Amino acid sequence: MSENKEVKTPEQKTQEEIKKEQEKKKKARAETAKFKSKYFEYYDDIKISDRQDW
């Protein structure tokens, strides 16, 4: 079941591979920020409505 993936050291990676990795990380950060903003917007609405119920 184990896959033999070739792990490259930074010296072995090409500029294109490095650029692709950076783009993936940037995209992941953007998606995380988007999720967090949606989550906190929703959560803040819940907290506010909970306080109003008291």
ModelCIF file with pLDDT and N, C-alpha, C, O atoms, coordinates in Angstrom:
data_MODEL
#
_entry.id   MODEL 
#
_entity.id                         1 
_entity.type                       polymer 
_entity.pdbx_number_of_molecules   1 
#
_entity_poly.entity_id                      1 
_entity_poly.type                           'polypeptide(L)' 
_entity_poly.nstd_linkage                   no 
_entity_poly.nstd_monomer                   no 
_entity_poly.pdbx_seq_one_letter_code       MSENKEVKTPEQKTQEEIKKEQEKKKKARAETAKFKSKYFEYYDDIKISDRQDW 
_entity_poly.pdbx_seq_one_letter_code_can   MSENKEVKTPEQKTQEEIKKEQEKKKKARAETAKFKSKYFEYYDDIKISDRQDW 
_entity_poly.pdbx_strand_id                 A 
#
loop_
_entity_poly_seq.entity_id 
_entity_poly_seq.num 
_entity_poly_seq.mon_id 
_entity_poly_seq.hetero 
1 1  MET n 
1 2  SER n 
1 3  GLU n 
1 4  ASN n 
1 5  LYS n 
1 6  GLU n 
1 7  VAL n 
1 8  LYS n 
1 9  THR n 
1 10 PRO n 
1 11 GLU n 
1 12 GLN n 
1 13 LYS n 
1 14 THR n 
1 15 GLN n 
1 16 GLU n 
1 17 GLU n 
1 18 ILE n 
1 19 LYS n 
1 20 LYS n 
1 21 GLU n 
1 22 GLN n 
1 23 GLU n 
1 24 LYS n 
1 25 LYS n 
1 26 LYS n 
1 27 LYS n 
1 28 ALA n 
1 29 ARG n 
1 30 ALA n 
1 31 GLU n 
1 32 THR n 
1 33 ALA n 
1 34 LYS n 
1 35 PHE n 
1 36 LYS n 
1 37 SER n 
1 38 LYS n 
1 39 TYR n 
1 40 PHE n 
1 41 GLU n 
1 42 TYR n 
1 43 TYR n 
1 44 ASP n 
1 45 ASP n 
1 46 ILE n 
1 47 LYS n 
1 48 ILE n 
1 49 SER n 
1 50 ASP n 
1 51 ARG n 
1 52 GLN n 
1 53 ASP n 
1 54 TRP n 
#
_struct_asym.id          A 
_struct_asym.entity_id   1 
#
loop_
_ma_qa_metric.id 
_ma_qa_metric.mode 
_ma_qa_metric.name 
_ma_qa_metric.software_group_id 
_ma_qa_metric.type 
1 global pLDDT . pLDDT 
2 local  pLDDT . pLDDT 
#
_ma_qa_metric_global.metric_id      1 
_ma_qa_metric_global.metric_value   78.57 
_ma_qa_metric_global.model_id       1 
_ma_qa_metric_global.ordinal_id     1 
#
loop_
_ma_qa_metric_local.label_asym_id 
_ma_qa_metric_local.label_comp_id 
_ma_qa_metric_local.label_seq_id 
_ma_qa_metric_local.metric_id 
_ma_qa_metric_local.metric_value 
_ma_qa_metric_local.model_id 
_ma_qa_metric_local.ordinal_id 
A MET 1  2 49.00 1 1  
A SER 2  2 56.00 1 2  
A GLU 3  2 61.00 1 3  
A ASN 4  2 66.00 1 4  
A LYS 5  2 68.00 1 5  
A GLU 6  2 67.00 1 6  
A VAL 7  2 67.00 1 7  
A LYS 8  2 66.00 1 8  
A THR 9  2 68.00 1 9  
A PRO 10 2 63.00 1 10 
A GLU 11 2 65.00 1 11 
A GLN 12 2 74.00 1 12 
A LYS 13 2 78.00 1 13 
A THR 14 2 89.00 1 14 
A GLN 15 2 87.00 1 15 
A GLU 16 2 89.00 1 16 
A GLU 17 2 90.00 1 17 
A ILE 18 2 90.00 1 18 
A LYS 19 2 92.00 1 19 
A LYS 20 2 92.00 1 20 
A GLU 21 2 93.00 1 21 
A GLN 22 2 94.00 1 22 
A GLU 23 2 95.00 1 23 
A LYS 24 2 95.00 1 24 
A LYS 25 2 95.00 1 25 
A LYS 26 2 96.00 1 26 
A LYS 27 2 96.00 1 27 
A ALA 28 2 95.00 1 28 
A ARG 29 2 95.00 1 29 
A ALA 30 2 96.00 1 30 
A GLU 31 2 96.00 1 31 
A THR 32 2 94.00 1 32 
A ALA 33 2 94.00 1 33 
A LYS 34 2 94.00 1 34 
A PHE 35 2 93.00 1 35 
A LYS 36 2 89.00 1 36 
A SER 37 2 89.00 1 37 
A LYS 38 2 88.00 1 38 
A TYR 39 2 86.00 1 39 
A PHE 40 2 84.00 1 40 
A GLU 41 2 82.00 1 41 
A TYR 42 2 80.00 1 42 
A TYR 43 2 77.00 1 43 
A ASP 44 2 75.00 1 44 
A ASP 45 2 70.00 1 45 
A ILE 46 2 68.00 1 46 
A LYS 47 2 64.00 1 47 
A ILE 48 2 62.00 1 48 
A SER 49 2 59.00 1 49 
A ASP 50 2 55.00 1 50 
A ARG 51 2 57.00 1 51 
A GLN 52 2 57.00 1 52 
A ASP 53 2 53.00 1 53 
A TRP 54 2 50.00 1 54 
#
loop_
_atom_site.group_PDB 
_atom_site.id 
_atom_site.type_symbol 
_atom_site.label_atom_id 
_atom_site.label_alt_id 
_atom_site.label_comp_id 
_atom_site.label_asym_id 
_atom_site.label_entity_id 
_atom_site.label_seq_id 
_atom_site.pdbx_PDB_ins_code 
_atom_site.Cartn_x 
_atom_site.Cartn_y 
_atom_site.Cartn_z 
_atom_site.occupancy 
_atom_site.B_iso_or_equiv 
_atom_site.pdbx_formal_charge 
_atom_site.auth_seq_id 
_atom_site.auth_comp_id 
_atom_site.auth_asym_id 
_atom_site.auth_atom_id 
_atom_site.pdbx_PDB_model_num 
ATOM 1   N N  . MET A 1 1  ? 0.798   -1.201 0.000   1.00 49.00 ? 1  MET A N  1 
ATOM 2   C CA . MET A 1 1  ? 0.000   0.000  0.000   1.00 49.00 ? 1  MET A CA 1 
ATOM 3   C C  . MET A 1 1  ? 0.842   1.268  0.000   1.00 49.00 ? 1  MET A C  1 
ATOM 4   O O  . MET A 1 1  ? 0.374   2.337  -0.393  1.00 49.00 ? 1  MET A O  1 
ATOM 5   N N  . SER A 1 2  ? 2.069   1.141  0.438   1.00 56.00 ? 2  SER A N  1 
ATOM 6   C CA . SER A 1 2  ? 2.906   2.327  0.463   1.00 56.00 ? 2  SER A CA 1 
ATOM 7   C C  . SER A 1 2  ? 3.358   2.675  -0.951  1.00 56.00 ? 2  SER A C  1 
ATOM 8   O O  . SER A 1 2  ? 3.752   1.819  -1.742  1.00 56.00 ? 2  SER A O  1 
ATOM 9   N N  . GLU A 1 3  ? 3.282   3.956  -1.223  1.00 61.00 ? 3  GLU A N  1 
ATOM 10  C CA . GLU A 1 3  ? 3.690   4.427  -2.545  1.00 61.00 ? 3  GLU A CA 1 
ATOM 11  C C  . GLU A 1 3  ? 5.129   4.907  -2.478  1.00 61.00 ? 3  GLU A C  1 
ATOM 12  O O  . GLU A 1 3  ? 5.550   5.503  -1.487  1.00 61.00 ? 3  GLU A O  1 
ATOM 13  N N  . ASN A 1 4  ? 5.865   4.649  -3.518  1.00 66.00 ? 4  ASN A N  1 
ATOM 14  C CA . ASN A 1 4  ? 7.243   5.104  -3.573  1.00 66.00 ? 4  ASN A CA 1 
ATOM 15  C C  . ASN A 1 4  ? 7.290   6.469  -4.250  1.00 66.00 ? 4  ASN A C  1 
ATOM 16  O O  . ASN A 1 4  ? 7.541   6.577  -5.450  1.00 66.00 ? 4  ASN A O  1 
ATOM 17  N N  . LYS A 1 5  ? 7.045   7.493  -3.464  1.00 68.00 ? 5  LYS A N  1 
ATOM 18  C CA . LYS A 1 5  ? 7.094   8.846  -4.001  1.00 68.00 ? 5  LYS A CA 1 
ATOM 19  C C  . LYS A 1 5  ? 8.499   9.381  -3.823  1.00 68.00 ? 5  LYS A C  1 
ATOM 20  O O  . LYS A 1 5  ? 9.146   9.179  -2.796  1.00 68.00 ? 5  LYS A O  1 
ATOM 21  N N  . GLU A 1 6  ? 8.936   10.050 -4.829  1.00 67.00 ? 6  GLU A N  1 
ATOM 22  C CA . GLU A 1 6  ? 10.279  10.605 -4.782  1.00 67.00 ? 6  GLU A CA 1 
ATOM 23  C C  . GLU A 1 6  ? 10.239  11.935 -4.040  1.00 67.00 ? 6  GLU A C  1 
ATOM 24  O O  . GLU A 1 6  ? 9.551   12.868 -4.453  1.00 67.00 ? 6  GLU A O  1 
ATOM 25  N N  . VAL A 1 7  ? 10.966  12.009 -2.969  1.00 67.00 ? 7  VAL A N  1 
ATOM 26  C CA . VAL A 1 7  ? 11.028  13.235 -2.184  1.00 67.00 ? 7  VAL A CA 1 
ATOM 27  C C  . VAL A 1 7  ? 12.276  13.989 -2.602  1.00 67.00 ? 7  VAL A C  1 
ATOM 28  O O  . VAL A 1 7  ? 13.392  13.471 -2.546  1.00 67.00 ? 7  VAL A O  1 
ATOM 29  N N  . LYS A 1 8  ? 12.057  15.222 -3.022  1.00 66.00 ? 8  LYS A N  1 
ATOM 30  C CA . LYS A 1 8  ? 13.193  16.014 -3.498  1.00 66.00 ? 8  LYS A CA 1 
ATOM 31  C C  . LYS A 1 8  ? 13.618  17.015 -2.429  1.00 66.00 ? 8  LYS A C  1 
ATOM 32  O O  . LYS A 1 8  ? 12.790  17.592 -1.723  1.00 66.00 ? 8  LYS A O  1 
ATOM 33  N N  . THR A 1 9  ? 14.885  17.197 -2.336  1.00 68.00 ? 9  THR A N  1 
ATOM 34  C CA . THR A 1 9  ? 15.412  18.223 -1.450  1.00 68.00 ? 9  THR A CA 1 
ATOM 35  C C  . THR A 1 9  ? 15.289  19.565 -2.176  1.00 68.00 ? 9  THR A C  1 
ATOM 36  O O  . THR A 1 9  ? 15.132  19.596 -3.397  1.00 68.00 ? 9  THR A O  1 
ATOM 37  N N  . PRO A 1 10 ? 15.358  20.664 -1.440  1.00 63.00 ? 10 PRO A N  1 
ATOM 38  C CA . PRO A 1 10 ? 15.231  21.972 -2.098  1.00 63.00 ? 10 PRO A CA 1 
ATOM 39  C C  . PRO A 1 10 ? 16.223  22.179 -3.248  1.00 63.00 ? 10 PRO A C  1 
ATOM 40  O O  . PRO A 1 10 ? 15.924  22.895 -4.204  1.00 63.00 ? 10 PRO A O  1 
ATOM 41  N N  . GLU A 1 11 ? 17.390  21.560 -3.157  1.00 65.00 ? 11 GLU A N  1 
ATOM 42  C CA . GLU A 1 11 ? 18.379  21.730 -4.218  1.00 65.00 ? 11 GLU A CA 1 
ATOM 43  C C  . GLU A 1 11 ? 17.937  21.034 -5.506  1.00 65.00 ? 11 GLU A C  1 
ATOM 44  O O  . GLU A 1 11 ? 18.325  21.449 -6.598  1.00 65.00 ? 11 GLU A O  1 
ATOM 45  N N  . GLN A 1 12 ? 17.129  19.980 -5.384  1.00 74.00 ? 12 GLN A N  1 
ATOM 46  C CA . GLN A 1 12 ? 16.710  19.200 -6.544  1.00 74.00 ? 12 GLN A CA 1 
ATOM 47  C C  . GLN A 1 12 ? 15.456  19.758 -7.217  1.00 74.00 ? 12 GLN A C  1 
ATOM 48  O O  . GLN A 1 12 ? 15.158  19.402 -8.358  1.00 74.00 ? 12 GLN A O  1 
ATOM 49  N N  . LYS A 1 13 ? 14.739  20.605 -6.545  1.00 78.00 ? 13 LYS A N  1 
ATOM 50  C CA . LYS A 1 13 ? 13.496  21.128 -7.100  1.00 78.00 ? 13 LYS A CA 1 
ATOM 51  C C  . LYS A 1 13 ? 13.789  22.192 -8.149  1.00 78.00 ? 13 LYS A C  1 
ATOM 52  O O  . LYS A 1 13 ? 14.714  22.992 -8.011  1.00 78.00 ? 13 LYS A O  1 
ATOM 53  N N  . THR A 1 14 ? 12.988  22.179 -9.185  1.00 89.00 ? 14 THR A N  1 
ATOM 54  C CA . THR A 1 14 ? 13.137  23.196 -10.221 1.00 89.00 ? 14 THR A CA 1 
ATOM 55  C C  . THR A 1 14 ? 12.375  24.444 -9.809  1.00 89.00 ? 14 THR A C  1 
ATOM 56  O O  . THR A 1 14 ? 11.549  24.404 -8.897  1.00 89.00 ? 14 THR A O  1 
ATOM 57  N N  . GLN A 1 15 ? 12.651  25.526 -10.469 1.00 87.00 ? 15 GLN A N  1 
ATOM 58  C CA . GLN A 1 15 ? 11.961  26.775 -10.177 1.00 87.00 ? 15 GLN A CA 1 
ATOM 59  C C  . GLN A 1 15 ? 10.459  26.625 -10.412 1.00 87.00 ? 15 GLN A C  1 
ATOM 60  O O  . GLN A 1 15 ? 9.650   27.199 -9.682  1.00 87.00 ? 15 GLN A O  1 
ATOM 61  N N  . GLU A 1 16 ? 10.093  25.857 -11.426 1.00 89.00 ? 16 GLU A N  1 
ATOM 62  C CA . GLU A 1 16 ? 8.673   25.655 -11.733 1.00 89.00 ? 16 GLU A CA 1 
ATOM 63  C C  . GLU A 1 16 ? 7.968   24.919 -10.593 1.00 89.00 ? 16 GLU A C  1 
ATOM 64  O O  . GLU A 1 16 ? 6.854   25.281 -10.212 1.00 89.00 ? 16 GLU A O  1 
ATOM 65  N N  . GLU A 1 17 ? 8.614   23.893 -10.054 1.00 90.00 ? 17 GLU A N  1 
ATOM 66  C CA . GLU A 1 17 ? 8.032   23.147 -8.939  1.00 90.00 ? 17 GLU A CA 1 
ATOM 67  C C  . GLU A 1 17 ? 7.886   24.031 -7.708  1.00 90.00 ? 17 GLU A C  1 
ATOM 68  O O  . GLU A 1 17 ? 6.874   23.975 -7.010  1.00 90.00 ? 17 GLU A O  1 
ATOM 69  N N  . ILE A 1 18 ? 8.888   24.835 -7.452  1.00 90.00 ? 18 ILE A N  1 
ATOM 70  C CA . ILE A 1 18 ? 8.841   25.739 -6.307  1.00 90.00 ? 18 ILE A CA 1 
ATOM 71  C C  . ILE A 1 18 ? 7.697   26.736 -6.475  1.00 90.00 ? 18 ILE A C  1 
ATOM 72  O O  . ILE A 1 18 ? 6.971   27.028 -5.524  1.00 90.00 ? 18 ILE A O  1 
ATOM 73  N N  . LYS A 1 19 ? 7.545   27.250 -7.683  1.00 92.00 ? 19 LYS A N  1 
ATOM 74  C CA . LYS A 1 19 ? 6.483   28.209 -7.954  1.00 92.00 ? 19 LYS A CA 1 
ATOM 75  C C  . LYS A 1 19 ? 5.104   27.574 -7.776  1.00 92.00 ? 19 LYS A C  1 
ATOM 76  O O  . LYS A 1 19 ? 4.191   28.201 -7.237  1.00 92.00 ? 19 LYS A O  1 
ATOM 77  N N  . LYS A 1 20 ? 4.954   26.321 -8.232  1.00 92.00 ? 20 LYS A N  1 
ATOM 78  C CA . LYS A 1 20 ? 3.678   25.620 -8.083  1.00 92.00 ? 20 LYS A CA 1 
ATOM 79  C C  . LYS A 1 20 ? 3.339   25.424 -6.609  1.00 92.00 ? 20 LYS A C  1 
ATOM 80  O O  . LYS A 1 20 ? 2.192   25.607 -6.202  1.00 92.00 ? 20 LYS A O  1 
ATOM 81  N N  . GLU A 1 21 ? 4.337   25.052 -5.811  1.00 93.00 ? 21 GLU A N  1 
ATOM 82  C CA . GLU A 1 21 ? 4.114   24.860 -4.376  1.00 93.00 ? 21 GLU A CA 1 
ATOM 83  C C  . GLU A 1 21 ? 3.692   26.165 -3.707  1.00 93.00 ? 21 GLU A C  1 
ATOM 84  O O  . GLU A 1 21 ? 2.793   26.177 -2.866  1.00 93.00 ? 21 GLU A O  1 
ATOM 85  N N  . GLN A 1 22 ? 4.341   27.252 -4.082  1.00 94.00 ? 22 GLN A N  1 
ATOM 86  C CA . GLN A 1 22 ? 3.997   28.546 -3.510  1.00 94.00 ? 22 GLN A CA 1 
ATOM 87  C C  . GLN A 1 22 ? 2.573   28.945 -3.885  1.00 94.00 ? 22 GLN A C  1 
ATOM 88  O O  . GLN A 1 22 ? 1.845   29.497 -3.061  1.00 94.00 ? 22 GLN A O  1 
ATOM 89  N N  . GLU A 1 23 ? 2.175   28.666 -5.128  1.00 95.00 ? 23 GLU A N  1 
ATOM 90  C CA . GLU A 1 23 ? 0.811   28.987 -5.560  1.00 95.00 ? 23 GLU A CA 1 
ATOM 91  C C  . GLU A 1 23 ? -0.207  28.145 -4.802  1.00 95.00 ? 23 GLU A C  1 
ATOM 92  O O  . GLU A 1 23 ? -1.272  28.645 -4.439  1.00 95.00 ? 23 GLU A O  1 
ATOM 93  N N  . LYS A 1 24 ? 0.107   26.863 -4.556  1.00 95.00 ? 24 LYS A N  1 
ATOM 94  C CA . LYS A 1 24 ? -0.792  25.999 -3.794  1.00 95.00 ? 24 LYS A CA 1 
ATOM 95  C C  . LYS A 1 24 ? -0.969  26.537 -2.376  1.00 95.00 ? 24 LYS A C  1 
ATOM 96  O O  . LYS A 1 24 ? -2.083  26.592 -1.855  1.00 95.00 ? 24 LYS A O  1 
ATOM 97  N N  . LYS A 1 25 ? 0.145   26.931 -1.762  1.00 95.00 ? 25 LYS A N  1 
ATOM 98  C CA . LYS A 1 25 ? 0.077   27.461 -0.403  1.00 95.00 ? 25 LYS A CA 1 
ATOM 99  C C  . LYS A 1 25 ? -0.724  28.753 -0.360  1.00 95.00 ? 25 LYS A C  1 
ATOM 100 O O  . LYS A 1 25 ? -1.516  28.974 0.557   1.00 95.00 ? 25 LYS A O  1 
ATOM 101 N N  . LYS A 1 26 ? -0.512  29.607 -1.361  1.00 96.00 ? 26 LYS A N  1 
ATOM 102 C CA . LYS A 1 26 ? -1.226  30.877 -1.414  1.00 96.00 ? 26 LYS A CA 1 
ATOM 103 C C  . LYS A 1 26 ? -2.730  30.632 -1.577  1.00 96.00 ? 26 LYS A C  1 
ATOM 104 O O  . LYS A 1 26 ? -3.548  31.295 -0.941  1.00 96.00 ? 26 LYS A O  1 
ATOM 105 N N  . LYS A 1 27 ? -3.080  29.671 -2.436  1.00 96.00 ? 27 LYS A N  1 
ATOM 106 C CA . LYS A 1 27 ? -4.488  29.335 -2.654  1.00 96.00 ? 27 LYS A CA 1 
ATOM 107 C C  . LYS A 1 27 ? -5.107  28.768 -1.381  1.00 96.00 ? 27 LYS A C  1 
ATOM 108 O O  . LYS A 1 27 ? -6.235  29.112 -1.026  1.00 96.00 ? 27 LYS A O  1 
ATOM 109 N N  . ALA A 1 28 ? -4.374  27.904 -0.701  1.00 95.00 ? 28 ALA A N  1 
ATOM 110 C CA . ALA A 1 28 ? -4.871  27.311 0.540   1.00 95.00 ? 28 ALA A CA 1 
ATOM 111 C C  . ALA A 1 28 ? -5.092  28.384 1.598   1.00 95.00 ? 28 ALA A C  1 
ATOM 112 O O  . ALA A 1 28 ? -6.086  28.347 2.323   1.00 95.00 ? 28 ALA A O  1 
ATOM 113 N N  . ARG A 1 29 ? -4.168  29.339 1.689   1.00 95.00 ? 29 ARG A N  1 
ATOM 114 C CA . ARG A 1 29 ? -4.332  30.428 2.658   1.00 95.00 ? 29 ARG A CA 1 
ATOM 115 C C  . ARG A 1 29 ? -5.555  31.265 2.335   1.00 95.00 ? 29 ARG A C  1 
ATOM 116 O O  . ARG A 1 29 ? -6.290  31.667 3.237   1.00 95.00 ? 29 ARG A O  1 
ATOM 117 N N  . ALA A 1 30 ? -5.783  31.535 1.045   1.00 96.00 ? 30 ALA A N  1 
ATOM 118 C CA . ALA A 1 30 ? -6.940  32.326 0.639   1.00 96.00 ? 30 ALA A CA 1 
ATOM 119 C C  . ALA A 1 30 ? -8.242  31.592 0.972   1.00 96.00 ? 30 ALA A C  1 
ATOM 120 O O  . ALA A 1 30 ? -9.200  32.204 1.443   1.00 96.00 ? 30 ALA A O  1 
ATOM 121 N N  . GLU A 1 31 ? -8.271  30.287 0.726   1.00 96.00 ? 31 GLU A N  1 
ATOM 122 C CA . GLU A 1 31 ? -9.460  29.496 1.046   1.00 96.00 ? 31 GLU A CA 1 
ATOM 123 C C  . GLU A 1 31 ? -9.704  29.470 2.554   1.00 96.00 ? 31 GLU A C  1 
ATOM 124 O O  . GLU A 1 31 ? -10.847 29.553 3.003   1.00 96.00 ? 31 GLU A O  1 
ATOM 125 N N  . THR A 1 32 ? -8.639  29.356 3.324   1.00 94.00 ? 32 THR A N  1 
ATOM 126 C CA . THR A 1 32 ? -8.761  29.342 4.774   1.00 94.00 ? 32 THR A CA 1 
ATOM 127 C C  . THR A 1 32 ? -9.300  30.684 5.268   1.00 94.00 ? 32 THR A C  1 
ATOM 128 O O  . THR A 1 32 ? -10.182 30.723 6.126   1.00 94.00 ? 32 THR A O  1 
ATOM 129 N N  . ALA A 1 33 ? -8.777  31.767 4.736   1.00 94.00 ? 33 ALA A N  1 
ATOM 130 C CA . ALA A 1 33 ? -9.237  33.095 5.140   1.00 94.00 ? 33 ALA A CA 1 
ATOM 131 C C  . ALA A 1 33 ? -10.707 33.281 4.785   1.00 94.00 ? 33 ALA A C  1 
ATOM 132 O O  . ALA A 1 33 ? -11.470 33.855 5.562   1.00 94.00 ? 33 ALA A O  1 
ATOM 133 N N  . LYS A 1 34 ? -11.099 32.801 3.623   1.00 94.00 ? 34 LYS A N  1 
ATOM 134 C CA . LYS A 1 34 ? -12.500 32.909 3.188   1.00 94.00 ? 34 LYS A CA 1 
ATOM 135 C C  . LYS A 1 34 ? -13.403 32.134 4.140   1.00 94.00 ? 34 LYS A C  1 
ATOM 136 O O  . LYS A 1 34 ? -14.448 32.636 4.555   1.00 94.00 ? 34 LYS A O  1 
ATOM 137 N N  . PHE A 1 35 ? -13.001 30.905 4.490   1.00 93.00 ? 35 PHE A N  1 
ATOM 138 C CA . PHE A 1 35 ? -13.785 30.090 5.410   1.00 93.00 ? 35 PHE A CA 1 
ATOM 139 C C  . PHE A 1 35 ? -13.893 30.759 6.776   1.00 93.00 ? 35 PHE A C  1 
ATOM 140 O O  . PHE A 1 35 ? -14.972 30.820 7.365   1.00 93.00 ? 35 PHE A O  1 
ATOM 141 N N  . LYS A 1 36 ? -12.765 31.260 7.271   1.00 89.00 ? 36 LYS A N  1 
ATOM 142 C CA . LYS A 1 36 ? -12.770 31.896 8.586   1.00 89.00 ? 36 LYS A CA 1 
ATOM 143 C C  . LYS A 1 36 ? -13.686 33.111 8.611   1.00 89.00 ? 36 LYS A C  1 
ATOM 144 O O  . LYS A 1 36 ? -14.430 33.312 9.571   1.00 89.00 ? 36 LYS A O  1 
ATOM 145 N N  . SER A 1 37 ? -13.632 33.916 7.564   1.00 89.00 ? 37 SER A N  1 
ATOM 146 C CA . SER A 1 37 ? -14.483 35.107 7.552   1.00 89.00 ? 37 SER A CA 1 
ATOM 147 C C  . SER A 1 37 ? -15.958 34.718 7.529   1.00 89.00 ? 37 SER A C  1 
ATOM 148 O O  . SER A 1 37 ? -16.770 35.340 8.213   1.00 89.00 ? 37 SER A O  1 
ATOM 149 N N  . LYS A 1 38 ? -16.314 33.696 6.748   1.00 88.00 ? 38 LYS A N  1 
ATOM 150 C CA . LYS A 1 38 ? -17.702 33.226 6.721   1.00 88.00 ? 38 LYS A CA 1 
ATOM 151 C C  . LYS A 1 38 ? -18.109 32.677 8.081   1.00 88.00 ? 38 LYS A C  1 
ATOM 152 O O  . LYS A 1 38 ? -19.190 32.979 8.586   1.00 88.00 ? 38 LYS A O  1 
ATOM 153 N N  . TYR A 1 39 ? -17.237 31.873 8.666   1.00 86.00 ? 39 TYR A N  1 
ATOM 154 C CA . TYR A 1 39 ? -17.522 31.250 9.949   1.00 86.00 ? 39 TYR A CA 1 
ATOM 155 C C  . TYR A 1 39 ? -17.727 32.304 11.027  1.00 86.00 ? 39 TYR A C  1 
ATOM 156 O O  . TYR A 1 39 ? -18.720 32.261 11.753  1.00 86.00 ? 39 TYR A O  1 
ATOM 157 N N  . PHE A 1 40 ? -16.803 33.247 11.138  1.00 84.00 ? 40 PHE A N  1 
ATOM 158 C CA . PHE A 1 40 ? -16.906 34.243 12.192  1.00 84.00 ? 40 PHE A CA 1 
ATOM 159 C C  . PHE A 1 40 ? -18.079 35.185 11.968  1.00 84.00 ? 40 PHE A C  1 
ATOM 160 O O  . PHE A 1 40 ? -18.685 35.656 12.930  1.00 84.00 ? 40 PHE A O  1 
ATOM 161 N N  . GLU A 1 41 ? -18.406 35.465 10.711  1.00 82.00 ? 41 GLU A N  1 
ATOM 162 C CA . GLU A 1 41 ? -19.584 36.289 10.427  1.00 82.00 ? 41 GLU A CA 1 
ATOM 163 C C  . GLU A 1 41 ? -20.834 35.563 10.935  1.00 82.00 ? 41 GLU A C  1 
ATOM 164 O O  . GLU A 1 41 ? -21.690 36.172 11.577  1.00 82.00 ? 41 GLU A O  1 
ATOM 165 N N  . TYR A 1 42 ? -20.934 34.281 10.649  1.00 80.00 ? 42 TYR A N  1 
ATOM 166 C CA . TYR A 1 42 ? -22.069 33.479 11.098  1.00 80.00 ? 42 TYR A CA 1 
ATOM 167 C C  . TYR A 1 42 ? -22.076 33.355 12.615  1.00 80.00 ? 42 TYR A C  1 
ATOM 168 O O  . TYR A 1 42 ? -23.119 33.511 13.249  1.00 80.00 ? 42 TYR A O  1 
ATOM 169 N N  . TYR A 1 43 ? -20.932 33.079 13.187  1.00 77.00 ? 43 TYR A N  1 
ATOM 170 C CA . TYR A 1 43 ? -20.833 32.892 14.626  1.00 77.00 ? 43 TYR A CA 1 
ATOM 171 C C  . TYR A 1 43 ? -21.179 34.173 15.369  1.00 77.00 ? 43 TYR A C  1 
ATOM 172 O O  . TYR A 1 43 ? -21.846 34.122 16.403  1.00 77.00 ? 43 TYR A O  1 
ATOM 173 N N  . ASP A 1 44 ? -20.740 35.312 14.868  1.00 75.00 ? 44 ASP A N  1 
ATOM 174 C CA . ASP A 1 44 ? -21.055 36.589 15.501  1.00 75.00 ? 44 ASP A CA 1 
ATOM 175 C C  . ASP A 1 44 ? -22.560 36.831 15.483  1.00 75.00 ? 44 ASP A C  1 
ATOM 176 O O  . ASP A 1 44 ? -23.114 37.351 16.451  1.00 75.00 ? 44 ASP A O  1 
ATOM 177 N N  . ASP A 1 45 ? -23.227 36.459 14.388  1.00 70.00 ? 45 ASP A N  1 
ATOM 178 C CA . ASP A 1 45 ? -24.681 36.616 14.318  1.00 70.00 ? 45 ASP A CA 1 
ATOM 179 C C  . ASP A 1 45 ? -25.364 35.761 15.374  1.00 70.00 ? 45 ASP A C  1 
ATOM 180 O O  . ASP A 1 45 ? -26.338 36.193 15.992  1.00 70.00 ? 45 ASP A O  1 
ATOM 181 N N  . ILE A 1 46 ? -24.862 34.557 15.582  1.00 68.00 ? 46 ILE A N  1 
ATOM 182 C CA . ILE A 1 46 ? -25.443 33.670 16.592  1.00 68.00 ? 46 ILE A CA 1 
ATOM 183 C C  . ILE A 1 46 ? -25.239 34.248 17.988  1.00 68.00 ? 46 ILE A C  1 
ATOM 184 O O  . ILE A 1 46 ? -26.160 34.243 18.805  1.00 68.00 ? 46 ILE A O  1 
ATOM 185 N N  . LYS A 1 47 ? -24.041 34.741 18.262  1.00 64.00 ? 47 LYS A N  1 
ATOM 186 C CA . LYS A 1 47 ? -23.767 35.308 19.581  1.00 64.00 ? 47 LYS A CA 1 
ATOM 187 C C  . LYS A 1 47 ? -24.674 36.505 19.840  1.00 64.00 ? 47 LYS A C  1 
ATOM 188 O O  . LYS A 1 47 ? -25.193 36.660 20.945  1.00 64.00 ? 47 LYS A O  1 
ATOM 189 N N  . ILE A 1 48 ? -24.868 37.344 18.839  1.00 62.00 ? 48 ILE A N  1 
ATOM 190 C CA . ILE A 1 48 ? -25.701 38.530 18.998  1.00 62.00 ? 48 ILE A CA 1 
ATOM 191 C C  . ILE A 1 48 ? -27.152 38.119 19.257  1.00 62.00 ? 48 ILE A C  1 
ATOM 192 O O  . ILE A 1 48 ? -27.800 38.666 20.149  1.00 62.00 ? 48 ILE A O  1 
ATOM 193 N N  . SER A 1 49 ? -27.662 37.165 18.487  1.00 59.00 ? 49 SER A N  1 
ATOM 194 C CA . SER A 1 49 ? -29.052 36.752 18.677  1.00 59.00 ? 49 SER A CA 1 
ATOM 195 C C  . SER A 1 49 ? -29.231 36.060 20.025  1.00 59.00 ? 49 SER A C  1 
ATOM 196 O O  . SER A 1 49 ? -30.295 36.176 20.633  1.00 59.00 ? 49 SER A O  1 
ATOM 197 N N  . ASP A 1 50 ? -28.229 35.354 20.499  1.00 55.00 ? 50 ASP A N  1 
ATOM 198 C CA . ASP A 1 50 ? -28.308 34.701 21.800  1.00 55.00 ? 50 ASP A CA 1 
ATOM 199 C C  . ASP A 1 50 ? -28.409 35.744 22.907  1.00 55.00 ? 50 ASP A C  1 
ATOM 200 O O  . ASP A 1 50 ? -29.180 35.578 23.852  1.00 55.00 ? 50 ASP A O  1 
ATOM 201 N N  . ARG A 1 51 ? -27.646 36.801 22.793  1.00 57.00 ? 51 ARG A N  1 
ATOM 202 C CA . ARG A 1 51 ? -27.703 37.874 23.797  1.00 57.00 ? 51 ARG A CA 1 
ATOM 203 C C  . ARG A 1 51 ? -29.068 38.564 23.782  1.00 57.00 ? 51 ARG A C  1 
ATOM 204 O O  . ARG A 1 51 ? -29.584 38.957 24.828  1.00 57.00 ? 51 ARG A O  1 
ATOM 205 N N  . GLN A 1 52 ? -29.642 38.705 22.598  1.00 57.00 ? 52 GLN A N  1 
ATOM 206 C CA . GLN A 1 52 ? -30.924 39.374 22.495  1.00 57.00 ? 52 GLN A CA 1 
ATOM 207 C C  . GLN A 1 52 ? -32.025 38.527 23.099  1.00 57.00 ? 52 GLN A C  1 
ATOM 208 O O  . GLN A 1 52 ? -33.024 39.070 23.570  1.00 57.00 ? 52 GLN A O  1 
ATOM 209 N N  . ASP A 1 53 ? -31.873 37.226 23.100  1.00 53.00 ? 53 ASP A N  1 
ATOM 210 C CA . ASP A 1 53 ? -32.875 36.344 23.690  1.00 53.00 ? 53 ASP A CA 1 
ATOM 211 C C  . ASP A 1 53 ? -32.941 36.488 25.207  1.00 53.00 ? 53 ASP A C  1 
ATOM 212 O O  . ASP A 1 53 ? -33.984 36.227 25.806  1.00 53.00 ? 53 ASP A O  1 
ATOM 213 N N  . TRP A 1 54 ? -31.863 36.892 25.821  1.00 50.00 ? 54 TRP A N  1 
ATOM 214 C CA . TRP A 1 54 ? -31.864 37.067 27.262  1.00 50.00 ? 54 TRP A CA 1 
ATOM 215 C C  . TRP A 1 54 ? -32.675 38.287 27.586  1.00 50.00 ? 54 TRP A C  1 
ATOM 216 O O  . TRP A 1 54 ? -32.821 38.640 28.756  1.00 50.00 ? 54 TRP A O  1 
#
